[in-house]
Amino acid sequence: MDNNHEATLKYHEQEWQINSGMTIRHAIEKVGLDPQSVLAIRQKKLVNHQTIVEPKDEILLVNVISGG
Amino acid sequence: MRCQHCGEVAVISMPQHRLKLCEKHFPLWVERRVARTIESFQMFSSDDRLLVAVSGGKDSLALWEILLRLGYQADGLYIHLGIEHEGYSHVSQSYAEAFAATHPDATLHLVDVRARYGRSIPELAREGGRRACSRCGMIKRYIMNRTAREGDYDAIVTGHNLDDEAAQLLQNNLYWLRGYLQRQAPVLPQTCQGLVRKAKPLCLVAERESAAYTFVRGIEYIQQECPHSAGATSIFHKKILNDMERRSPGTKLQYYQGFVRARQDGFIIGDEDTPPLEECERCGQPTTANALCAFCRMLETEET
């Protein structure tokens, strides 16, 4: 697949290039994170995990688990 | 995935409630859920003055927003702990102040631990040879109660969410900490003069719902974690509970609500011989200890 069909997933300092066409949930699992523990933000908007990743998407994952 | 109320695109799916909601209906659902929680546990009334403990994080700011939207008289209390790693305390204070600036009807009280008591939380912990978190909890409880008394507030409200409560319950269960189990409740009434009632109106709102609420309502919060929370047992327990939740949605809610019902039905018996609360000789705050409360003892020990 060429780069035009890739999207970017960001979490803290980490960044992954992923294939478009899969759900955000699948992408989260693919990079080894727990979908329960993150929210997905696209273009500053909260999006549900069943959303399909589009080419050139930049999806920011925000941790929701805090401790202490 | 569509909103079950209006058919618009849903922003969140909550399998434990079999519910998918859009950005308009989700925050309204959270606010209604909190209103029902306050009512069902008789946490406080619409006439009460509330003091919200705000850390600059998602839960406390979400709670403050919800209480104001529900029409409560809710002021905030930010305690500057003096945690300097990457400016943590300053940054979190700035989020609390930014929130307060957009809500002119609410007052934000600021207490700087170092300015008032001479040393920051990390310094007090180092001097006493204790972990920062154990000192932090005790000092925050002291300052919250004292500020609430001095300001004539009827209740202190904290942003503990369902995940916090379920993880705390797991910890208390694993080690059968009877005293802690007995005191873990959605609302702790005023049991003696000088001890202000405490309530946790987010106790039935999951952590991801609370975080999602802040995004949808446009509330900015500190995403950086407290540097002292790295490796915290509570995070480990939350991950275990999330694994269970993924396999069986609703586990956390059933676990916590089952406990609350059992507690209300008298199945949880605390430690015997709990001493009665008396006034601290130095500061007048309630304490189970003779003479000085734990906070004044800490200051006295570390002054010498």
Interface residues (C-beta under 8 A of the other chain):
Chain A: D34 P35 Q36 S37 L39 I41 K45 L46 V47 N48 H49 Q50 T51 V62 N63 V64 I65 S66 G67 G68
Chain B: M1 V9 A10 V11 I12 S13 K20 E23 G57 K58 D59 C133 C136 D163 E207 R208 S210 A211 A212 F215 V216 Q223 E225 C226 H228 S229 A232 S234 I235 K238 K239 N242 D243 E245 R246
